[in-house]
């Protein structure tokens, strides 16, 4: 018997696939958790090659679900059906094509979420495809050249250095707010650098830690040091955290050289 989430995803996909501008529908990892999991949401990426209906029309086509809201740009819809949270994200296929074709010149698009946008494209569960577009994009990404990964790693190592410098200053001045902001930036850029070094796309931040420590190539004692940085019991003071962050940074810079 089809699971409730699967039935709901199939129903939404049937509606979306009727739009001439809808190229494919892919479900994301959040939809694979149990509905009782706090992280659960039915998240669908809708890649579009043409125009899709406006917000009011989309709301009507989904039979006026609860708490429907759309972003100002019209690129995201959020609503509830049978108490389940739904998130639809509409992405222009042309933008993905340009990103794949010009990977050396588009590092800026990999912001605070790293390469998660491409993780979703590569690893998402395909619910509908109008053509071979998704297959071609996935094949192109599978052939991403070494230069792309090396530049990506370099970009995040630079961000890691900047955050580490801020972290040291905040620890010295006992600026607690800026310390934790800098620590967050440091840890995020560390993770991105290590995924780039391993030639892997990054999962969502909700699933990042498990995927990070499972990477095949990591610095020595990385798991222990990383766990210490994440401790929230007050047993590690800012100066010690900064020292550990320095050790992690040095080990990442020396890895693979």
C-alpha positions, 0 to 999 in steps of 0.5 A: 500500500502506498505510504501517505507521503508517497500518495501526497507527493504523487498527487502534487506531481500530477498537478505540477506535471500538467504545467507546460513549463514544468520540466521535472520534479525531484523530492529532497531528503527531508521527505524521506524521514518519518512524518513524526521526525521534527525535520520532516517536510515534503520538499519538492524541487520543480525545475522549469523550462518555461512559465508556471502558473502564478501564486493564486492559480497554484494555490487553487490547483493544489485545492486551496491547502492550509496556510498557503504562502508564496515568496515575493519572488514566486520561487517558493510555496509553503503550505499544509495538507493533512497537517503535513508541511509542504515546500515547493521550490521552483528553479529555472532549468536555464540557471542550472544549465549555466551553472553546470556549463560555467562552473569555474566562474560561478563560485559565488552561487555556493553561499552559506549552504555550500553545494547543497543546491547540486546535492539535491539535483544529483541525489533527489528522488525523481518523481517526474521528467518530461525529457532527458534534461535531468539525466544530462545535468547529472551526467555533466556534474558527474564529470566535474573536472579536478580544477572545479573541485580544487577552486571550490576547496580553495574558496572555502579555505579562504573563508575558513581563514577569515573566520578563524582570524575573527574567532581569535580576535573575539576570543581575545576580547571576550566578545561572546556574540561575535565569537559564536558567529565566527565559530559558526562561519569557521565550522561551515567553511571547514565542512565545505572545504572537506566535501570539496576535497573529497569531490562530494556534494554537500547534504543539508545542514540538518544531515551534515555532521553524519555525512561529514565524519563519514567522508573517506578523507579527513584530517587526523583526529578530526572527529574528536576535535570537531566534537569538542568544537560543538560542545555546549556544556561550557567545559571548553572555554573560547581560548581552547576552542580557538586552539582546536580550530587552529589545529583543524585549519592546519590539518585541512590545509596540509591534507592532500598536499 
